[in-house]
Amino acid sequence: MKSRTNHLFISLISLCVVAPILAQSITNVNTIRPNNSCYQVSYDLNAGNADNGQLYNIVVEAKNGLKEITPMAFGDGVTAPTTAGPGKTILWDPESEGLPAENWTLDLSLVTVPKGMVFVEGGEYLRLREIVPEHDWVREMEDCRYDQWLYKLGYPTSYPEQTPRTLYNVGSFFMSQDEVTVDEWNELMGPDLQISEPGNYPACTFFRSDAIDYCNRRSKAEGLTPYYLIKEDPEFSNYSDLAKIGWIISVDPRADGYRLPTEIEWEYAASGGIRGNGYIYAGSDEIDEVAWYAGNSDGALQPVGLLKPNELGIHDLTGNAWEWCWGQMPQWPETPYSGWYILKGGSAEDLNHDCRIFVTAYDHSIGGNYRYAGFRLVRNSSQ
């Protein structure tokens, strides 16, 4: 009896050894340069035990001696996400970037993309930010509605001498392909939205704190570490309708849970990241191709994802619903609105110039000035 028990124990160990968990991997990488043309990299992408529908991105690094760059390569997993399979191909022409053609080594790394999200590869971002001249400042203050103030950023064709340029190094991150929808909101939060249409329309909230609450709840529901650390302000604790407004919010930058994009991350993604073409709107210079705004929506929200996406495959960054960002208005002495919260992208109620990538709107902590204020999700990436 004792020997049979030992035999069974050994058999179970053997079963565990012969059935390992297989990880996703890149194999059979081969780089050629036929007839001294562009570099061609072939590779196989193995899914391991992952779902067959899982999407992946490939990050390409090019090295030439001590020089290391992120090249403008094209192909499977680079231009757009790809699924696992053999015979994938990536192409790169260094001469098209003004680089020497010889002696480059290309390294590939694998990024597993969360469902419904897009990988935004980090890079340099030159931001155009216009300081509005004094007479425009006064006009905006006189024309404001509901005590709100819209501070324009952008308009590179006007007052060019007053447009400072700031270079940012943006890290990689994941961004949701679409704005959070009413159906997604109701699944976690219940049907308490009073503005948005039911279904696949943007979920619009009066308060940024509602969007933060959703981020943490969804993170917990999916087994992720919440990004936001929340404490209640006792001053608001007895007022159920205003309790979230009184939250004292900090962040866990190492968390893998959902969060709002920063203003710079939002602009970088809307501009197309490393694949940006310098468009005025997210994905085009023709607003009707990419956005629902006052000129084509009759002032009403539309279902997400119907129009052309931008260079990264992200929909509705321009128009449909304003999008809450993480951050506040800078502490400028010229305005009493320092500390107000940031919204980007314009909405179905706004004119085309309010939907430009470089336009930023601000709303105070009480909220409610922008009835079409939605949001989309971001997650940290280890790349």
N, C-alpha and C positions, 0 to 999 in steps of 0.2 A: 504493500500500500504506500509506503514511504517513497519507494522508487518511482511509482506512477505519479505521485504529486510533484516530485522534482522534475520529471519528464514534462509534465504539463506546464510548470513554471518556465522551463527552458524554451518550450514551444512558443509561449506567449512573448517572451523576450525576442525570439527570432522573428515573430510576426511584426513586432514594432520596428525592428531593424530593417526589414525588407520593404517597409511601407513608409518612407520618410515624407515629410511635408515639402513639396517642391516649390521653390521660390521663382518669381518671374526673373527672367534673365535675357541678356543679349549674347548671342553666340555666332560663331562662323563669320566674324567680321573680316571683310576683305576690301582693301582700298586699291584702286587702279587709276591710272591716268592715261587712257588710250589716246595715241597720236598727240600727246602733249596738250590735250584739251582740258576740260574741267575734271576735277576729282570726282570719282564715282565710288561710293561706299555701299557695299551690299552686306546685309546682315539678316539673321533670323531672330525673331522675337518670341520667346517661350513664355507661355502663360503660367506654367507650373500648375498649381491647384486652383488658380483664380478662375473666376467666371469667364466664359468665352466671350462675353460681350464687354469685358473691361477695356477701357480706353487708356492709351499710354501716349506720352510725349517723349521725344528724344532730345536731349541737350547735347549740342555739338561744341567741342572745344578744339581750336586749331592751334598748333604749336610749331614754331619755326625758330630753332635755337632758343634764345631767352625770351623771345616774343610769344605771348599767348593772348589769343583773342576769341571772341564769340563771333563766328562767321555768319554771313547771311546765306545759309544753306537752304536747300529746298528738298522736299521729298517726304517719304512716309514717316510720320511721327514728328516731323519738324514743321512743315507748313500747316499741318492740321493733325489732330490726334489720330492714332491708328489702333487697330486691334492686333492681337498676337497672330503670328504666322511666319512662314518662311519667305525668303526672297524679297525682303524689303530693300529699298534703294534710297540713297541720299546723294544729292549733287551739290557741288560747290565750285565756283569759279573765282579764285582770288584776284585775278586781274580786273574783274568787274568792280572790285572794291579798291582798286589802285594799289594792290599788294603784289609782291613778287610771286611768280608762278611756281617756283621750285621749292622742294625740301620742306613741305608741310606734312605734319602728322595730325590725323584727326582722331579724337577720342570721343566715344559715345557713352552717355549715361542715361539711365532709364528713370522716368517719372511716372508713377501710377496716379492717374487723374481721378479724383472723387466724382461720383455720379452727379451729373447735372452741372459740373463745373468746368472751367477752362484754365489751363496752365498759362500763367502770365510770366514769361521768362524775364528776369531782371535785366537792367541795363541803365545806361545814362539817359537822362531826360532833361532837355533844355526847355525850361518853362518861360513862356512869355506872359508877363504880368504888367498890365498898364495901370499907372496911377491916374485916376480920373481928374482932369483939370478942375479948377475951383468952380467955374461957372456951371459945369455939368454936375458937380457935387451939390451945389445949391438947388439946381433943378430937380435932382433925384430926391432931395430931402423934402422939397415942396410938393412933389407928386406922390409921395409914399401913401399907401393905403393900409388901414388896420395897424397903424403904428409900426409897420415893417419898413425895412430899408434894404434896398437891393444895391449892392456895390458891384459895379461891373469890372470884370477882369478880362482882358483880351483886346479885341478890336485892333489887331496889328496894323491895319491900314490907316488908322487915325492917330495923330499925335505920336509918331514913331519915336521922337526924341525923348518921350517920357515913358518908354516901355523897357524897363530893366529886364535882363535875362538872367535866370538863375539855373545853374546846372546841378541836378540831383542824381545821386546813385541810388536807384530803386532796386530793392531785393526782389527775388521771385516770390510769387504767391499764387493761390488759386482764387478765381472769381466765378460766381454763378453765371451761367449763360444767360439767364433771364432774371428779371426782378421777381422777388418773392410774390407768389400769387395768393389770391383769396383762398383757394382750396388748401394750399400749404399752410396758410395762417390758421384757418378753421380747424385743421387737423390737430394742431397743438394748443391753440389759444381759445377756440370756441368762436361762434359766429357773432362777434361784437363790433365788427366794422360797420360804420354807418354811411360810408361814402362809396366804397368800392362795389362794383357789380360782382355777383357770385360767379365762381368758376375760375377761368384762366386769366382773369384781369389782375393788374397790380394791386397788392394789398397796401392800402394807404392808411397811415396812422397820423394822429395829430401830434404825437410826441416822439422825440428820438428815443426816450426811455422805453417805449413800447417795442421798438425795433431791437434794442439791446436785450430786453426781456425775452423776445423770440429767439435771438441768437443763443442765449444760455439754455433755454428750454430744449431747443433742437439739438444742441451739443449733448446734453444729458440723455436725451431720447436715443441718440445714436452711439452712446458709450464714449463720447469724446470729453476732454477736459474743458470746462467752460473758460472762455477767455476773459470774461468780465467778473470782477470781484465787487460785490454790491453790499453797501451798508445803508441802513435807513437813517435819514435825518429826523431826529425826534420832533423837530418843528412841524413836520408834515405828517407824522405817524397817525394822527387822529383824523386825518382827512383822506378817506379811501380814494376819492377821485383824483387827489393830487399826490398820493403817496410816492408814486414812481418819480414824480418831478423832483422830490426831495432826496432821491437816492444820491449817495456819495459813491462814485464809481471809479475804481482803479482797474488795472489790467494785469493779466499774467502773460507776459510776452512769449513764454515758452509753451503755452497751451496750444493744443491742436484743434480746439473748437472753433465754432463760427464767430465771426465778428463783422463789423462794418469796415469798409475801406477808409484809409486816410484820404485827405483831399488830393495829395500828390499821387497816391496809388490809383485813385479813381481817374485822374487826368491822364496818367501814364497808360492805363488800360484803354481808356476811351480814345487816346491818340494812336492806338495800335501797338504800343510797346516797341520792341526792336523791329517790328515789321510795319511801323507807321508810315503813312504816305503824306503826312502834313495836312490832313483834311481839316476844314473848319468844324464839321460835325463828326460824330463818331462813325466813321466808315465812308464818308462821302462829302463832297462840297455841295451836293444837291440834297437839301434837307428832306424832300419828299421821298427819297429813296430809303431813308434810314429812320425817320422819326414821325411820331404822331404829335402834331402841334396845332396851334390855332388855325393854321391855314388849310388843314386837311382832316381835322377830327371833329369838327363842330363843337369843340370844347369838351369832348367826352373821352374818358379812358377807353382804351382798346385792348383786346386780348394780347398777351405778350408773344413775342417771337414771330410776328407776321411779316415784318419788313426785313430788308437786307441787314445782315450783321456787319460788324466792323472787321478789320483785318485779322482779329484774333478769334472771330466767330461768336462774339458777344452781341446780344440784341438789346435794343431800346436804351442804350446808354444816353442817347439823345432823345428827349421828348418822352411822351406817355406820362410818366410820373417823375417828379423830382426825387432825388435819392439822398437819404441821410448819409453823412460821412462822420467818421470819428475825428473830432477836432473842433476848434472854436476860432472865432474871429481874432486876429492878432490884436495885441494890446497897443493900439495906436492912439495917441493923445488927441487926435483931431475929431474923434467920434465917441459918443457915449455908448456905442453898441459893442464895445469890446467884450469878448466872451460869448457872443451869440453863436449858435450852432450852425454848421455848414450843410448846405444842400447843393447838389450839382445836377446838371443835365436838362433843366427845363421840363415843361409838362405839356399836356394836351391843351391847356388853357393859354399857353404862352406864345408870343411871337417868335419868329425865327432867331432874332438877335439874342434873345434870352436863352436859347438852346445851344449856343456855341460852347465848345469844350472849355474855354477859358473863363466863362461866366460863372460866378459863384454867388449864391443867395445865402442869406443868413436869417435865422429865426431865433427868437429869444427862448429862454428855458421853459416858459409857460406853454409855448407852441400854439398851434391853431391858425397861424396866418396862412399856411399853405395847405389847402385841403387835399391837393394831390401830392402828398409827400409819402413816397414809398421807399423801398430800400432793396439792396441785393447783398448777398453774402460773400464773405471772403474767408479763406483759411490760410494759415501759414504754410510755407513749403520749406523743406529742408535743403532745397537746391540753392 
